[in-house]
Amino acid sequence: LFAPKLAFAQSKPVAAVPKDAPPEGTTRIYSVTQDSQGEWTYLRGNCKIETNVMVLYADEIDYNSKTHIAVFRGHIRFEHFINGDKIQASHGKYNLETEDGKFYDVKGTSPVKSVERPGILPTLNPFYFEGKWAERHKDRYVVHDGFMTDCKMPKPWWIMKAPYFDIVPDDRAIARGAIFELKHVPLLYAP
């Protein structure tokens, strides 16, 4: 069997901040209902928090304007405009100022820069990852107990499972204790 080298060439997406994004230093919050108690604002129904670098959607968000911490639950969608990474999760916590947080029951995509050289398997697909939980540390993710691939979902032809992945969007992904599995191998050559 031919096994490709475990380095991947990817195309870098065009990172773009939406034209209607808030100016730097401004946080916009939206929801069906809002209740404020001191520095906390409780958002319920179709919640959205947006800065000039990211947007976060959830069913419920508790936001502290002093600490910049958002605690969120239900149908989480997170997008970082600059890095191009996208996350879905069931719940989590995120600091809008430091860009650190945790996402649980996580699924996401992370673009990786293009590398053109012999021995590298090129693809236009971003890394796709899933895990029990993931930490976001400003410019990187640490995904726990999950898998990753650069195949189209939901039927990847390969996945790499590991208890730990360190992913830097637009740069690299490192797995520790990984197991490489071939799933649905595509027919590359017709007889």
N, C-alpha and C positions, 0 to 999 in steps of 0.2 A: 504494500500500500504506500502511496505517496502521501507524506504528511507535510503540509506547508510550514515554513518557518513561522514562529509565533511573534512576528513583527508585522505590522499592517500599515499599508499606505492608505491614507484617507485624504479626501478633499476637504479643505478648510471652508466652512460656510462663511458667508459674508455676514459678520456680526453687525447688527444694526439696531440702534436705539430708535424706537418708534417716534415719529414726529410729534405726537401728542403726549409723550412721556413728561413727567414733572421735571422742573429744573433741578439741578444738583442741590442737595440739602433739603429737598421738599419730599414729604411722604403724603401720598393721597390714599384715603381710605373710603371704601364704598360698601354698602350693605342694605338689605331691606329695612332692618331696624338697628339702631345704635343706642347704647346706654353707657353713660360715662360716670365713673366714680373715682374722683381724684385723678391720678395719672393713668388709670386704666380705662380703656374703651372696649366695650363688649359688642362685637359685630355678629349679627345673626341673619342668615339667608343671603345667598349670592354674594358672598364676601370677596373683596378684592383689596389688596394692599399693593401699591405701586411706588417705586422710586425711579430714578433715572437709569438704574442698572438692572432692575429685576421687577417681576410681577408675581404675586402669589394669590391664588384663588382657593377658597374653601367654603364649606357649609357654615362653619363658625370660626371666628378668630377673636382671641383676647389680646389686645395690643396695649403695651405700656409705653407711653410717649416719652418717659424719662429714661428708661433703660433700653428702649428700641427693640424690646423682645416681643415677638408675636408667637402665641401658642395657638395652634390650629387643629381642627378636627373635620373629617369628612370630605371626601372627594378632592384631595389636595392636588393642585397643579402649580408648579413653580417653573419659571423660565428666567434664566440669566441672559440678558441681552448681549453683553460683551463676550462671554465665553461660549454662548450658544447651547449650553446644556439645558436639558428639560427633565423635570421630575414629576412623577405621580406617586402619591402615598395616601395612607389612611389617616395619619395624624403626625404631629411633630412640633418642633419649637425652633425658632430662627431669630437671630439678632440681625436686624436690618443694617446696623452701623458697622459691626465687625464682619458680617457675612458668614458667621458660624452658625451651625444648627444641626438638628437631627431630624431625619425623616424615617418613618416606620412603614413596613410592608411596601417597600420602595421599588419602583420601576423607573428607568431613565435612559436617556441617550446623551452621549458626550462626543462631540466632534474631535477629530485628531488631525494634526497637520499632515500635509502630503509629503511623502518620502518617495523619491524616484531613484531606485537602484536595483541591480540584479539580486534575486533571492527574496525580494519583498513581494508579497501577494497584494496587488492593488485592489481597492474597492472604493466605491462612492458612498458606502453606508457608514454612518457613525457607529461607535460602540454602543451596544444596547446592554443594559445590565439590570438585574433584579437582585434583591436581597431582603433579608429579614429587617435590616435597618441600615441606614447610611449616615455618616457624619459628613457635613460640608464644612470645610475649613477654607474660607475665602476663595482660593483658586484650585482646590482639589477636593475629591471625595474619597472616603474610606468606606467601602461597602462590605458588610459582614454577612456571612453565610448565604452566598448567592451564586450567580453565574453571570457570564458575559459572553457576547458574540458580536460579530459585525455582519451577521446574516440578517436577511429580512425576516421579521416575525410575522406570524406565530410559528412557522415551521423552519427553524434554522437548520442548516446542514451540519453545523458544529456548534458546540458550546464548551466553555471552560468553567468548571465548578471550582470554588475555593471557599475556604472560611474567611478569606481576607483579600480584598482588592484595593489598591491605591491608584486612583485615576486622576490624572491632571488633564482637564479638557484642553483640546488643541495641542496635546503634547504626547502623553503616553499612558499606558495602563500596566501595572505590575500586579501579578497574582502570587500569593504564597500558599504552598501546599495544594497546588492546582491539579485537577484531573481533566484531561482533554477528552471529550466524547464526540464521536461522529454520530449524527442523528439521521438526517435525511440527505444522503449524498446525491447531489444532482448528476444527471447523466451529462457528462462533458463531451463525449464523442459517440456519435451514432455508428453502429457497425456497418 
